[in-house]
């Protein structure tokens, strides 16, 4: 007897009979019978526990792998309470307050949640804190302020009407992820989990021995799923238990006097709290990284990978696999960094929110296999009367599928509370379809890659390879009005037949790889994604001009090459054929006219979605063509520059139509228009992935409506297809 909501139609039953595996399911102690039935139904070959659940003893001896979530930094309050000086720490910055006299008192914990954070008074504030006059940027000498522990305030000798902040260390007395889960799931009785710092000497020795004991006591566990290693990304709550600051890439909670003293020896210069708090921006990934912050990231990567390898070696010594969750305490384990492969992991698993985050996992090198946790997570914030779990699963799969066809995950899975999923009508049916299609992809590609264009496309920003598939994101897959017009670029690219490389400005200074045919720069001015002052570097602009002049392509989205300098806002305005009116040249008349007849728009019908767009863009020069305008200003412009070409977009949010527009723009900029139709489908709502070595092609409908499309090979129509909503059809080539 199947659990409620589980059905298996005949067609999918036939497919599933010979394609199983590659699937991990969550379980819990009160779901033994249902887990066994669902495991058999979906052909799962692995079971896992997750935060707040336990693996039932009855399931430990089933066929397939057993995953166990392992926490190196929490779930041991006894140790943390005995060693309070080795609890994790975070750098915080106080409110910015204005002095109205000769003294000012700043309450440090104002606006922070005191159940999560506690001011560190163990280590000398005069050594590790910093008071800054934010009106002048000067550091206030340590003898002109003191900390009043009885009131939790810092008193500062001030200049009237100057603004001041205090940067200080605080202990994380409630693990941020446990706090998030606690609040999200409305837990009532679970004790708050303290979070300890494995980098500290006593805790480090303790954690190693504890891991050995755990491995000995859990012989049935096959995969140790580290969640993750040592340092939590920045997740700070306010005094109302709301998220105050979230930086998935943030290093603010990877600090302690012990670590910082080591950093000073490694770097050869004194550490400042400002290197972390960064004027209150906390070194957001949108900030152009300073040399000091880059140094700190590299130091942390070296040290974290070294220590993580020791834990992985322990796991391997007991014949178990070591898997890392790309999330939670992942700081320092940068998967595209120089030291990641040294850890020696068997696998990386992460949350798949869309095609971009799928590629962020599947493109990782240095682990034997990759696994993606598809959404939705089985949590009550989705599985409730106002939620739409099936709709979320479909949205998730539509984006992930097109990216998987280009760079496949080895495995997929789900997480959360299985009871919620099983009891939701029709949800298991949807999982069944998704899992079946995932396995079909692997069977039909048979270990080979899909056809890719014969050239590379580079994404240029300040972070380069280190932030591959992480561009323009606050927290992966989280929508923000300010970013969706840029994230759309890499979301489109995630499922295109294009090899993508992420490069930084230093690589441009040294010379552009000849395999790169098109460079894309997308983002708001003065962010790390656009490049800020890098665009006034002579080598950067001259190397890119030479690259385009000699036949290369350049695509700009939003404010590419933006930095006001020498009478231009876009420093590559000559290459792009556009600049932005900043109010300085209103006296100069501009005569722009639109001509939409162009290769880029040949199969595009209806309006183009530019998202938030960019205002006041005007074309200039002698070789531009405006393809789209908003009144007198431009939104889509192409330009000839010597032997090369450029394309400018005011914005490019993700949509199937925008994927087609960007694909056409790339081939146009690369001077390879004819090659775009080597394998081609006519309907912009559909895409094709071709596996030449197996002689098979997957044609996918990226919409929830039936679609008609024609499939061409080398310009010759192969077939006409009628696709059901969201259908994936395999055809022989």
C-alpha positions, 0 to 999 in steps of 0.5 A: 500500500502506497502512502497517500498522494503516491501514484505511478502511471503506466508510461512512467512505470515502463521508463522507471523499470530500467533506470534507477539510482542517482536519487537521495531522499530524506527520512525521519524516525516516524516515516519508516514505512513511507520511506521504504515505499517511496524509495522503491517507487522512485528508485532512490539509491540513497537516504539522508537525514537533515537538520531537525530529523534523525535516521531511523535504525530500521533503514540503516541496513537497506540497499543503497547508501546512507548519508548522515549529516555531520556538524563540526561546529554545533550540536554540542552545547556542553563543549561550547559552554565549557570553552566560551572563549572558543565559541565562533565570533563575528565582526559587527558594526554599530549604528552610525550616530552623530555627536552633538557635543564633546562626547557620544555614547553608542549602545553596541547591541542596539538593533542586534538580537541578544539571543544570537550575539554577545559582545566579546569582553574576553579579548581586549577591546582596545586591541581588536575593536575600532572606533571611526569618525565616519565624517573624516574616515579617521580612526579615533585613538584608543585613549579617546574612547572606553567600553562601559561593560555595565551598560554595553556602551562605548563612550567616545570623545567626539567632534560635534556633528561628526558621525561615529561607529564602533566595530567590535567582536561578538560571540555567536551564542546561537548558531545562525542556521539553527536559529533560521530553522528554529524560526522558520519551523516555529520550533518551541522546545529545541535548545539553542545550539551554540556554535564553536570555532574548530580553528581554535586549538582546544576545539580543533583537537576535540573535534578530530577525536569526536569525529573518530568516535562518531565514525566508529559508532556509526558503521552503517553510514556510508557518506558523511555529509559535512554541513559544512566545515568551520565558518558560517556565512554572514547571517545576522538577525535583528532584535525582532528575530528578522534577518538583519544582514545576509551575505552568502559570500560573507566572511564576517563570521570567520574571525577571532583574535586567534585567527587574526594573529595568524593572519597578521603573521601570514600577511605581514601587516597589522589587521584592522576591523575595517577590513571586515566591516567595510564602512558597514557594507561588510565586504558585500560581494557587490563591493570591489574587493580591497587588497586586504580583503582578498588577502584575508579570503586567501588566507582563510581558504589556505587554512580552512582547506588544510584543516578540512583535509584532516577531517576528510582523511579521518573519514576516509580512514574509516572507509566512508565517503566525505561530502561537503554541503555548499552552504551553511558553514562553507566560508573558506571552502571556495569551490572555484578557489585555488585550494579547494581540490586539496581537501580531497572530497568525494562529493559536493552537494548544494541547493539548486535554485535555478540554472545558475546555482545548478552550474555553480555545483555541477561545474566544480572540479576537485570532487568525484561527483556532484549532487543537487538538492532540488527545490522546494525544500520540504519545509512548512514555509512552502507546504502550507495553505498559501504555498504552491509546492508543485508550482515551485518544483516545476519552476525549479526544474524548468531552469535546472533542466536546461542547465543540466543538459549542458553540465549535468549533476551526477545526482539529485535529491531533496531535503526536509520533512518527508511527511509534508511532501507525501501528504501534499496531493500530487507532489510525489507525482511531480517528483516522479516526472522530474527524477525520470527526466533526470535519469533519461538525460544521463542515459541518453548522453551516456557520459558525453557532453552536449554540443558547444559553440566553437568559441568561449564567452567570458564574463568579466568582473572583479571576482573572476573565476573565484565567483564562477556562476555567482555573479550579481547575486545577494544570496543564491537564487533570491530575487531582488529588484536591483539584480534580476536584470543582470542575473538573467544574463548568467541564467540564460548562459547556464543552459546555452551551448556556450562554454563560459569562463569567468575572468577578472581585470588582472587577466585582461591586463595580462592579455586576453585568452585567444580562445575567448571570442566574446566578453560580457560585462554586466552590472550597475556602475561602481559594483564589482560586477561592472568594475568601477575604477578598473575602467580607468586603467589604461591596460584594461581599456586598450587591451579590450579595444584591441581585442574588439578591433581585431575581430572580438565581440563585447556585450554590455548590460546595464552600466558596462565599463562605467566610471566617470572619467575624462568626459565619458561615463562608459569608458568603452563608449567608442566600442559600445556605440553608447554612453549614458547621459549623466546630466553633464552633456544635456546641452549637446543635442542627440539625434537617435533613430531606431532600425530594428531590422537585424539578425539579433531580432529575426525570430523575436516577436512582441515586446522585449523585456529589459527588466529594470532597464537603464535610463538615459542611454544614447547612441553615439559614433558612426557605426551604431544601429539602434534596435530598440528605444524607449522614447528618445533613449536607447535600450538595445544597440549594436555597433561595429568597431574595426573588425569587431562588434559590440551589443548593448542591452539596457537589461536582460532578465531571464526568459526563454525569449531573452535567452534566444536574444542573447544567444543571437547577440553572442553569435553576432558579436562573434561573427559566427551567425551561420554557425548558430543554426548548426542545431536549431529549433524555431520556437523561442520557448524551446531549446535543443541540446545535441549529444553528437557522440550518442546521436541523440538530441533533447528538445525541451519546452521551457513553458507551461503551454503546448508548443510547436517547433521545428528542429533543424540540423545544418540548416535542413529541417529534421522534424516538426514537433508538438510538445506538451507543456514542459515536455522533453523529447528525445530525437535521433540525429 
